[in-house]
């Protein structure tokens, strides 16, 4: 089974190879401030009502937020719902900006 968290470098490789779907669980104002190109916005509060309609339980998911706490909580919830390939981006979009893409604003 996959770890609950994935590093920014590992996530970047998945994104480059189009081997994962990126789900951003921050609020819309945060998404407007800084985002990973290709990530889909699904605020954490919306996940319980949208996950089973919009996500595939067989799909590799990388869940992200600002620093990695909301995404980890969401990942645990998704795993409990049968989304066994969900992983949280360790350090969130802040780590992504620091380690992968400095053009993504930090806030």
The first five atom37 places (N, CA, C, CB, O) and aatype in JSON, in Angstrom:
{
  "aatype": [20, 20, 20, 20, 20, 20, 20, 20, 20, 20, 20, 20, 20, 20, 20, 20, 20, 20, 20, 20, 20, 20, 20, 20, 20, 20, 20, 20, 20, 20, 20, 20, 20, 20, 20, 20, 20, 20, 20, 20, 20, 20, 20, 20, 20, 20, 20, 20, 20, 20, 20, 20, 20, 20, 20, 20, 20, 20, 20, 20, 20, 20, 20, 20, 20, 20, 20, 20, 20, 20, 20, 20, 20, 20, 20, 20, 20, 20, 20, 20, 20, 20, 20, 20, 20, 20, 20, 20, 20, 20, 20, 20, 20, 20, 20, 20, 20, 20, 20, 20, 20, 20, 20, 20, 20, 20, 20],
  "atom_mask": [
    [1, 1, 1, 1, 1],
    [1, 1, 1, 1, 1],
    [1, 1, 1, 1, 1],
    [1, 1, 1, 1, 1],
    [1, 1, 1, 1, 1],
    [1, 1, 1, 1, 1],
    [1, 1, 1, 1, 1],
    [1, 1, 1, 1, 1],
    [1, 1, 1, 1, 1],
    [1, 1, 1, 1, 1],
    [1, 1, 1, 1, 1],
    [1, 1, 1, 1, 1],
    [1, 1, 1, 1, 1],
    [1, 1, 1, 1, 1],
    [1, 1, 1, 1, 1],
    [1, 1, 1, 1, 1],
    [1, 1, 1, 1, 1],
    [1, 1, 1, 1, 1],
    [1, 1, 1, 1, 1],
    [1, 1, 1, 1, 1],
    [1, 1, 1, 1, 1],
    [1, 1, 1, 1, 1],
    [1, 1, 1, 1, 1],
    [1, 1, 1, 1, 1],
    [1, 1, 1, 1, 1],
    [1, 1, 1, 1, 1],
    [1, 1, 1, 1, 1],
    [1, 1, 1, 1, 1],
    [1, 1, 1, 1, 1],
    [1, 1, 1, 1, 1],
    [1, 1, 1, 1, 1],
    [1, 1, 1, 1, 1],
    [1, 1, 1, 1, 1],
    [1, 1, 1, 1, 1],
    [1, 1, 1, 1, 1],
    [1, 1, 1, 1, 1],
    [1, 1, 1, 1, 1],
    [1, 1, 1, 1, 1],
    [1, 1, 1, 1, 1],
    [1, 1, 1, 1, 1],
    [1, 1, 1, 1, 1],
    [1, 1, 1, 1, 1],
    [1, 1, 1, 1, 1],
    [1, 1, 1, 1, 1],
    [1, 1, 1, 1, 1],
    [1, 1, 1, 1, 1],
    [1, 1, 1, 1, 1],
    [1, 1, 1, 1, 1],
    [1, 1, 1, 1, 1],
    [1, 1, 1, 1, 1],
    [1, 1, 1, 1, 1],
    [1, 1, 1, 1, 1],
    [1, 1, 1, 1, 1],
    [1, 1, 1, 1, 1],
    [1, 1, 1, 1, 1],
    [1, 1, 1, 1, 1],
    [1, 1, 1, 1, 1],
    [1, 1, 1, 1, 1],
    [1, 1, 1, 1, 1],
    [1, 1, 1, 1, 1],
    [1, 1, 1, 1, 1],
    [1, 1, 1, 1, 1],
    [1, 1, 1, 1, 1],
    [1, 1, 1, 1, 1],
    [1, 1, 1, 1, 1],
    [1, 1, 1, 1, 1],
    [1, 1, 1, 1, 1],
    [1, 1, 1, 1, 1],
    [1, 1, 1, 1, 1],
    [1, 1, 1, 1, 1],
    [1, 1, 1, 1, 1],
    [1, 1, 1, 1, 1],
    [1, 1, 1, 1, 1],
    [1, 1, 1, 1, 1],
    [1, 1, 1, 1, 1],
    [1, 1, 1, 1, 1],
    [1, 1, 1, 1, 1],
    [1, 1, 1, 1, 1],
    [1, 1, 1, 1, 1],
    [1, 1, 1, 1, 1],
    [1, 1, 1, 1, 1],
    [1, 1, 1, 1, 1],
    [1, 1, 1, 1, 1],
    [1, 1, 1, 1, 1],
    [1, 1, 1, 1, 1],
    [1, 1, 1, 1, 1],
    [1, 1, 1, 1, 1],
    [1, 1, 1, 1, 1],
    [1, 1, 1, 1, 1],
    [1, 1, 1, 1, 1],
    [1, 1, 1, 1, 1],
    [1, 1, 1, 1, 1],
    [1, 1, 1, 1, 1],
    [1, 1, 1, 1, 1],
    [1, 1, 1, 1, 1],
    [1, 1, 1, 1, 1],
    [1, 1, 1, 1, 1],
    [1, 1, 1, 1, 1],
    [1, 1, 1, 1, 1],
    [1, 1, 1, 1, 1],
    [1, 1, 1, 1, 1],
    [1, 1, 1, 1, 1],
    [1, 1, 1, 1, 1],
    [1, 1, 1, 1, 1],
    [1, 1, 1, 1, 1],
    [1, 1, 1, 1, 1],
    [1, 1, 1, 1, 1]
  ],
  "atom_positions": [
    [[0.84, -1.19, 0.0], [0.0, 0.0, 0.0], [0.89, 1.25, 0.0], [-0.96, 0.0, 1.23], [1.96, 1.26, 0.6]],
    [[0.44, 2.29, -0.68], [1.17, 3.54, -0.76], [1.18, 4.24, 0.6], [0.56, 4.46, -1.83], [0.24, 4.1, 1.39]],
    [[2.26, 5.0, 0.86], [2.29, 5.84, 2.05], [1.17, 6.88, 1.96], [3.69, 6.53, 2.21], [0.68, 7.19, 0.88]],
    [[0.78, 7.42, 3.11], [-0.25, 8.45, 3.11], [0.26, 9.77, 2.53], [-0.76, 8.67, 4.53], [-0.52, 10.59, 2.07]],
    [[1.59, 9.96, 2.56], [2.16, 11.2, 2.04], [3.13, 10.92, 0.9], [2.87, 11.97, 3.16], [3.72, 9.84, 0.8]],
    [[3.29, 11.94, 0.04], [4.21, 11.86, -1.08], [5.01, 13.16, -1.11], [3.45, 11.63, -2.43], [4.48, 14.23, -0.83]],
    [[6.29, 13.06, -1.45], [7.14, 14.25, -1.5], [6.8, 15.09, -2.72], [8.63, 13.86, -1.51], [6.19, 14.6, -3.67]],
    [[7.2, 16.34, -2.69], [6.98, 17.23, -3.84], [7.69, 16.68, -5.07], [7.48, 18.66, -3.52], [7.15, 16.73, -6.18]],
    [[8.9, 16.16, -4.9], [9.65, 15.62, -6.04], [8.94, 14.42, -6.67], [11.07, 15.22, -5.61], [8.85, 14.31, -7.89]],
    [[8.45, 13.52, -5.82], [7.72, 12.35, -6.32], [6.42, 12.77, -7.02], [7.41, 11.36, -5.17], [6.07, 12.23, -8.07]],
    [[5.73, 13.73, -6.44], [4.48, 14.23, -7.02], [4.74, 14.91, -8.36], [3.79, 15.21, -6.07], [3.97, 14.75, -9.3]],
    [[5.83, 15.66, -8.45], [6.18, 16.34, -9.71], [6.42, 15.33, -10.82], [7.43, 17.22, -9.52], [6.03, 15.56, -11.96]],
    [[7.05, 14.22, -10.48], [7.3, 13.16, -11.47], [5.97, 12.56, -11.95], [8.21, 12.06, -10.87], [5.79, 12.31, -13.15]],
    [[5.04, 12.32, -11.02], [3.73, 11.79, -11.39], [2.98, 12.77, -12.3], [2.9, 11.5, -10.13], [2.34, 12.36, -13.27]],
    [[3.08, 14.05, -11.97], [2.4, 15.07, -12.77], [2.99, 15.12, -14.17], [2.5, 16.45, -12.1], [2.26, 15.18, -15.17]],
    [[4.31, 15.09, -14.25], [5.0, 15.15, -15.54], [4.61, 13.97, -16.42], [6.52, 15.18, -15.33], [4.42, 14.11, -17.63]],
    [[4.49, 12.81, -15.8], [4.15, 11.59, -16.54], [2.65, 11.37, -16.68], [4.78, 10.39, -15.86], [2.21, 10.36, -17.23]],
    [[1.86, 12.33, -16.16], [0.39, 12.23, -16.19], [-0.11, 10.92, -15.57], [-0.11, 12.35, -17.64], [-1.0, 10.25, -16.1]],
    [[0.49, 10.58, -14.43], [0.14, 9.32, -13.75], [-0.68, 9.54, -12.48], [1.4, 8.56, -13.41], [-0.91, 8.61, -11.72]],
    [[-1.12, 10.79, -12.26], [-1.93, 11.07, -11.07], [-2.82, 12.27, -11.34], [-1.03, 11.33, -9.83], [-2.54, 13.12, -12.18]],
    [[-3.91, 12.3, -10.6], [-4.84, 13.43, -10.64], [-4.6, 14.25, -9.38], [-6.34, 12.95, -10.75], [-4.62, 13.71, -8.28]],
    [[-4.38, 15.54, -9.54], [-4.1, 16.43, -8.41], [-5.4, 17.1, -7.97], [-3.03, 17.49, -8.79], [-6.08, 17.75, -8.76]],
    [[-5.73, 16.92, -6.69], [-6.93, 17.48, -6.09], [-6.51, 18.49, -5.02], [-7.85, 16.36, -5.49], [-5.87, 18.14, -4.03]],
    [[-6.87, 19.75, -5.24], [-6.51, 20.84, -4.33], [-7.68, 21.08, -3.39], [-6.14, 22.14, -5.11], [-8.76, 21.47, -3.84]],
    [[-7.47, 20.87, -2.08], [-8.57, 20.98, -1.12], [-8.58, 22.31, -0.37], [-8.48, 19.85, -0.13], [-9.24, 22.45, 0.65]],
    [[-7.84, 23.29, -0.89], [-7.86, 24.62, -0.28], [-9.13, 25.35, -0.69], [-6.61, 25.44, -0.7], [-9.93, 24.84, -1.48]],
    [[-9.33, 26.54, -0.15], [-10.48, 27.37, -0.5], [-10.22, 28.07, -1.83], [-10.78, 28.42, 0.62], [-9.08, 28.17, -2.28]],
    [[-11.29, 28.54, -2.46], [-11.16, 29.13, -3.8], [-10.24, 30.34, -3.82], [-12.53, 29.52, -4.32], [-9.52, 30.54, -4.8]],
    [[-10.23, 31.17, -2.77], [-9.34, 32.33, -2.76], [-7.87, 31.89, -2.71], [-9.66, 33.25, -1.55], [-7.01, 32.55, -3.29]],
    [[-7.59, 30.77, -2.04], [-6.22, 30.25, -1.99], [-5.81, 29.72, -3.36], [-6.1, 29.14, -0.92], [-4.68, 29.95, -3.81]],
    [[-6.71, 29.02, -4.0], [-6.48, 28.46, -5.33], [-6.22, 29.59, -6.33], [-7.69, 27.61, -5.79], [-5.37, 29.45, -7.21]],
    [[-6.95, 30.7, -6.19], [-6.75, 31.86, -7.07], [-5.39, 32.52, -6.82], [-7.88, 32.89, -6.87], [-4.81, 33.12, -7.72]],
    [[-4.9, 32.41, -5.59], [-3.61, 33.02, -5.21], [-2.43, 32.23, -5.75], [-3.51, 33.14, -3.7], [-1.48, 32.81, -6.26]],
    [[-2.49, 30.91, -5.64], [-1.38, 30.04, -6.06], [-1.94, 28.66, -6.37], [-0.28, 29.96, -4.95], [-2.71, 28.1, -5.6]],
    [[-1.53, 28.11, -7.51], [-2.0, 26.77, -7.85], [-0.98, 26.02, -8.68], [-3.33, 26.84, -8.6], [-0.09, 26.61, -9.3]],
    [[-1.12, 24.71, -8.66], [-0.32, 23.84, -9.51], [-1.11, 23.64, -10.79], [0.02, 22.46, -8.81], [-2.27, 23.23, -10.75]],
    [[-0.49, 23.93, -11.91], [-1.18, 23.8, -13.2], [-1.71, 22.37, -13.38], [-0.24, 24.18, -14.37], [-0.96, 21.4, -13.25]],
    [[-2.98, 22.27, -13.67], [-3.61, 20.97, -13.86], [-4.33, 20.45, -12.63], [-2.58, 19.98, -14.26], [-5.11, 19.5, -12.73]],
    [[-4.1, 21.06, -11.47], [-4.8, 20.64, -10.25], [-6.26, 21.07, -10.32], [-4.11, 21.23, -8.99], [-6.6, 22.1, -10.89]],
    [[-7.12, 20.25, -9.71], [-8.55, 20.54, -9.68], [-8.94, 20.99, -8.28], [-9.38, 19.3, -10.1], [-8.54, 20.38, -7.29]],
    [[-9.72, 22.05, -8.2], [-10.18, 22.57, -6.91], [-11.37, 21.77, -6.41], [-10.54, 24.05, -7.02], [-12.38, 21.63, -7.09]],
    [[-11.23, 21.25, -5.18], [-12.33, 20.6, -4.48], [-12.13, 20.91, -3.0], [-12.37, 19.02, -4.76], [-11.53, 20.12, -2.27]],
    [[-12.64, 22.08, -2.54], [-12.42, 22.47, -1.15], [-12.74, 21.33, -0.18], [-13.26, 23.69, -0.81], [-13.67, 20.56, -0.38]],
    [[-11.93, 21.26, 0.87], [-12.04, 20.16, 1.83], [-13.47, 19.91, 2.29], [-11.17, 20.46, 3.04], [-13.9, 18.76, 2.41]],
    [[-14.22, 20.98, 2.54], [-15.59, 20.83, 3.0], [-16.52, 20.21, 1.97], [-16.13, 22.16, 3.4], [-17.58, 19.69, 2.32]],
    [[-16.13, 20.26, 0.7], [-16.94, 19.7, -0.38], [-16.61, 18.24, -0.68], [-16.76, 20.52, -1.64], [-17.39, 17.54, -1.34]],
    [[-15.47, 17.77, -0.2], [-15.01, 16.43, -0.56], [-16.03, 15.34, -0.22], [-13.7, 16.12, 0.14], [-16.29, 14.49, -1.06]],
    [[-16.62, 15.33, 1.0], [-17.57, 14.25, 1.31], [-18.75, 14.17, 0.35], [-18.09, 14.43, 2.71], [-19.24, 13.08, 0.05]],
    [[-19.22, 15.31, -0.14], [-20.38, 15.28, -1.05], [-19.99, 15.09, -2.51], [-21.17, 16.56, -0.9], [-20.84, 14.73, -3.33]],
    [[-18.72, 15.32, -2.85], [-18.31, 15.23, -4.26], [-17.44, 14.02, -4.6], [-17.58, 16.46, -4.63], [-17.41, 13.6, -5.76]],
    [[-16.75, 13.48, -3.64], [-15.74, 12.44, -3.91], [-16.3, 11.26, -4.7], [-15.15, 11.95, -2.62], [-15.72, 10.87, -5.72]],
    [[-17.39, 10.69, -4.24], [-17.92, 9.49, -4.88], [-18.52, 9.77, -6.26], [-18.96, 8.84, -4.0], [-18.64, 8.86, -7.08]],
    [[-18.91, 11.02, -6.52], [-19.45, 11.39, -7.82], [-18.35, 11.77, -8.82], [-20.44, 12.55, -7.66], [-18.47, 11.5, -10.01]],
    [[-17.27, 12.38, -8.33], [-16.29, 12.98, -9.23], [-14.93, 12.29, -9.27], [-16.09, 14.39, -8.84], [-14.14, 12.54, -10.18]],
    [[-14.66, 11.44, -8.31], [-13.36, 10.78, -8.26], [-13.5, 9.28, -8.48], [-12.67, 11.05, -6.92], [-14.52, 8.68, -8.13]],
    [[-12.48, 8.69, -9.07], [-12.45, 7.25, -9.32], [-11.62, 6.6, -8.22], [-11.86, 6.94, -10.75], [-10.46, 6.97, -8.01]],
    [[-12.2, 5.64, -7.53], [-11.5, 5.0, -6.4], [-10.26, 4.22, -6.85], [-12.45, 4.07, -5.67], [-9.42, 3.88, -6.01]],
    [[-10.14, 3.92, -8.13], [-8.98, 3.2, -8.65], [-7.86, 4.14, -9.1], [-9.4, 2.32, -9.82], [-6.75, 3.69, -9.41]],
    [[-8.13, 5.43, -9.13], [-7.21, 6.41, -9.68], [-6.18, 6.85, -8.64], [-7.98, 7.62, -10.18], [-6.47, 6.93, -7.45]],
    [[-4.98, 7.14, -9.11], [-3.93, 7.7, -8.25], [-4.26, 9.16, -8.02], [-2.5, 7.53, -8.89], [-4.37, 9.94, -8.97]],
    [[-4.41, 9.55, -6.77], [-4.77, 10.92, -6.4], [-3.66, 11.54, -5.57], [-6.1, 10.96, -5.64], [-3.15, 10.91, -4.64]],
    [[-3.29, 12.76, -5.88], [-2.39, 13.54, -5.05], [-3.23, 14.7, -4.52], [-1.11, 14.05, -5.86], [-3.68, 15.56, -5.28]],
    [[-3.42, 14.72, -3.21], [-4.25, 15.71, -2.55], [-3.33, 16.77, -1.96], [-5.16, 15.06, -1.44], [-2.33, 16.44, -1.32]],
    [[-3.67, 18.05, -2.18], [-2.79, 19.1, -1.67], [-3.57, 20.23, -1.04], [-1.93, 19.64, -2.79], [-4.74, 20.46, -1.33]],
    [[-2.88, 20.93, -0.16], [-3.42, 22.13, 0.47], [-2.25, 23.11, 0.65], [-4.12, 21.79, 1.86], [-1.3, 23.06, -0.13]],
    [[-2.32, 23.99, 1.64], [-1.27, 24.98, 1.83], [0.01, 24.36, 2.4], [-1.76, 26.09, 2.75], [1.08, 24.48, 1.8]],
    [[-0.1, 23.7, 3.55], [1.08, 23.13, 4.2], [1.02, 21.61, 4.39], [1.28, 23.78, 5.53], [1.98, 21.02, 4.88]],
    [[-0.08, 20.99, 4.03], [-0.15, 19.53, 4.09], [-1.03, 18.93, 5.17], [1.17, 19.02, 4.25], [-1.16, 17.71, 5.23]],
    [[-1.62, 19.75, 6.03], [-2.46, 19.19, 7.1], [-3.87, 18.87, 6.61], [-2.52, 20.17, 8.27], [-4.38, 17.77, 6.85]],
    [[-4.51, 19.82, 5.94], [-5.86, 19.56, 5.41], [-5.81, 18.41, 4.41], [-6.45, 20.84, 4.75], [-6.7, 17.55, 4.39]],
    [[-4.78, 18.4, 3.58], [-4.69, 17.35, 2.57], [-4.46, 15.99, 3.22], [-3.57, 17.65, 1.57], [-4.98, 14.98, 2.73]],
    [[-3.69, 15.93, 4.3], [-3.48, 14.66, 4.99], [-4.79, 14.17, 5.62], [-2.38, 14.8, 6.07], [-5.12, 12.99, 5.52]],
    [[-5.52, 15.09, 6.26], [-6.82, 14.71, 6.83], [-7.77, 14.22, 5.75], [-7.44, 15.9, 7.59], [-8.49, 13.24, 5.95]],
    [[-7.78, 14.9, 4.6], [-8.64, 14.5, 3.49], [-8.21, 13.15, 2.94], [-8.61, 15.56, 2.38], [-9.05, 12.32, 2.6]],
    [[-6.91, 12.94, 2.84], [-6.37, 11.67, 2.34], [-6.79, 10.51, 3.24], [-4.84, 11.73, 2.24], [-7.2, 9.46, 2.76]],
    [[-6.7, 10.71, 4.55], [-7.13, 9.66, 5.49], [-8.62, 9.37, 5.28], [-6.86, 10.1, 6.96], [-9.01, 8.2, 5.26]],
    [[-9.44, 10.4, 5.13], [-10.86, 10.21, 4.91], [-11.09, 9.45, 3.6], [-11.6, 11.56, 4.88], [-11.86, 8.5, 3.56]],
    [[-10.41, 9.87, 2.52], [-10.55, 9.2, 1.22], [-10.14, 7.73, 1.31], [-9.7, 9.91, 0.16], [-10.82, 6.86, 0.77]],
    [[-9.03, 7.46, 2.0], [-8.58, 6.07, 2.15], [-9.65, 5.24, 2.85], [-7.25, 6.0, 2.95], [-9.91, 4.1, 2.47]],
    [[-10.28, 5.82, 3.88], [-11.34, 5.12, 4.61], [-12.57, 4.89, 3.74], [-11.73, 5.9, 5.85], [-13.39, 4.02, 4.04]],
    [[-12.7, 5.66, 2.68], [-13.83, 5.52, 1.75], [-13.5, 4.61, 0.57], [-14.25, 6.89, 1.23], [-14.32, 4.43, -0.33]],
    [[-12.3, 4.03, 0.57], [-11.93, 3.1, -0.49], [-11.02, 3.67, -1.57], [-13.15, 2.61, -1.12], [-10.7, 2.97, -2.53]],
    [[-10.6, 4.93, -1.43], [-9.68, 5.53, -2.39], [-8.25, 5.22, -1.93], [-9.92, 7.1, -2.51], [-7.56, 6.08, -1.37]],
    [[-7.82, 3.99, -2.18], [-6.57, 3.49, -1.61], [-5.31, 4.09, -2.23], [-6.52, 2.01, -1.76], [-4.23, 3.96, -1.66]],
    [[-5.45, 4.76, -3.38], [-4.28, 5.35, -4.02], [-4.2, 6.86, -3.8], [-4.3, 5.05, -5.5], [-3.48, 7.56, -4.51]],
    [[-4.94, 7.37, -2.82], [-4.86, 8.79, -2.47], [-3.62, 9.03, -1.61], [-6.14, 9.26, -1.72], [-3.33, 8.26, -0.69]],
    [[-2.9, 10.1, -1.91], [-1.74, 10.5, -1.12], [-1.76, 12.01, -0.94], [-0.43, 10.04, -1.8], [-2.2, 12.75, -1.82]],
    [[-1.28, 12.46, 0.2], [-1.19, 13.88, 0.51], [0.19, 14.41, 0.1], [-1.45, 14.13, 2.02], [1.21, 13.76, 0.35]],
    [[0.21, 15.58, -0.51], [1.47, 16.23, -0.87], [2.1, 16.78, 0.4], [1.25, 17.36, -1.92], [1.61, 17.75, 0.97]],
    [[3.2, 16.16, 0.85], [3.88, 16.55, 2.08], [4.38, 18.0, 1.95], [5.06, 15.58, 2.39], [5.14, 18.32, 1.04]],
    [[3.95, 18.85, 2.88], [4.37, 20.25, 2.86], [3.5, 21.14, 1.99], [5.78, 20.34, 2.39], [3.69, 22.35, 1.96]],
    [[2.55, 20.54, 1.29], [1.58, 21.29, 0.52], [2.17, 22.1, -0.63], [0.85, 22.2, 1.4], [3.28, 21.86, -1.08]],
    [[1.37, 23.07, -1.07], [1.8, 23.89, -2.19], [2.99, 24.77, -1.8], [0.63, 24.76, -2.69], [3.74, 25.23, -2.66]],
    [[3.15, 25.0, -0.51], [4.3, 25.76, -0.03], [5.59, 24.99, -0.35], [4.2, 26.03, 1.5], [6.56, 25.59, -0.82]],
    [[5.61, 23.69, -0.11], [6.78, 22.86, -0.44], [6.97, 22.79, -1.95], [6.62, 21.44, 0.15], [8.1, 22.82, -2.44]],
    [[5.87, 22.71, -2.68], [5.93, 22.66, -4.15], [6.64, 23.92, -4.67], [4.5, 22.54, -4.77], [7.51, 23.84, -5.54]],
    [[6.24, 25.08, -4.13], [6.84, 26.35, -4.56], [8.33, 26.41, -4.2], [6.1, 27.53, -3.92], [9.15, 26.86, -4.99]],
    [[8.66, 25.94, -3.0], [10.05, 25.99, -2.52], [10.95, 24.99, -3.25], [10.1, 25.73, -1.03], [12.11, 25.28, -3.52]],
    [[10.42, 23.81, -3.58], [11.26, 22.74, -4.11], [11.12, 22.48, -5.61], [10.95, 21.48, -3.38], [12.07, 22.01, -6.24]],
    [[9.96, 22.77, -6.18], [9.69, 22.37, -7.56], [9.52, 23.56, -8.5], [8.45, 21.51, -7.61], [10.19, 23.64, -9.53]],
    [[8.64, 24.48, -8.16], [8.3, 25.58, -9.07], [8.22, 26.91, -8.33], [6.96, 25.29, -9.76], [7.17, 27.26, -7.79]],
    [[9.33, 27.66, -8.3], [9.35, 28.93, -7.58], [8.43, 30.0, -8.19], [10.76, 29.46, -7.53], [8.22, 31.05, -7.58]],
    [[7.88, 29.73, -9.38], [6.93, 30.69, -9.96], [5.57, 30.63, -9.27], [6.75, 30.44, -11.45], [4.76, 31.55, -9.39]],
    [[5.31, 29.55, -8.55], [4.07, 29.43, -7.77], [4.24, 30.32, -6.54], [3.74, 27.92, -7.36], [5.15, 30.1, -5.73]],
    [[3.37, 31.33, -6.39], [3.51, 32.26, -5.25], [3.4, 31.56, -3.9], [2.45, 33.36, -5.35], [2.64, 30.6, -3.75]],
    [[4.16, 32.06, -2.95], [4.04, 31.57, -1.57], [3.23, 32.6, -0.8], [5.46, 31.33, -0.89], [3.35, 33.8, -1.04]],
    [[2.41, 32.13, 0.11], [1.57, 33.05, 0.89], [1.45, 32.58, 2.31], [0.18, 33.19, 0.27], [0.79, 33.22, 3.12]]
  ]
}
